[in-house]
């Protein structure tokens, strides 16, 4: 099958999943949405937005996924 291809894709997805599994989910998703240009506001209390260092780590974890998305756009 396409096990090698699936494994390569999983390796790109894994950093973002590890981030989401180890940080508050809703603030992380809202921050990622805002980074993509979707202003959906902040989480309701008591949830807090990501710190600057957490937001930086989120960007790093999403970088491999953004390169996959860019490659797909170039092919189309």
PEURWO-V740448 format. One record per helix or strand of 2 or more residues. SS is the DSSP state (H for helix, E for strand). FROM is the first residue (numbers start at 1). LEN is the number of residues. Records with the same first field share a line. If there is no record, write none. Layout:
SS->FROM-LEN + FROM-LEN
//
This chain:
H->3-20 + 25-11 + 52-24
//
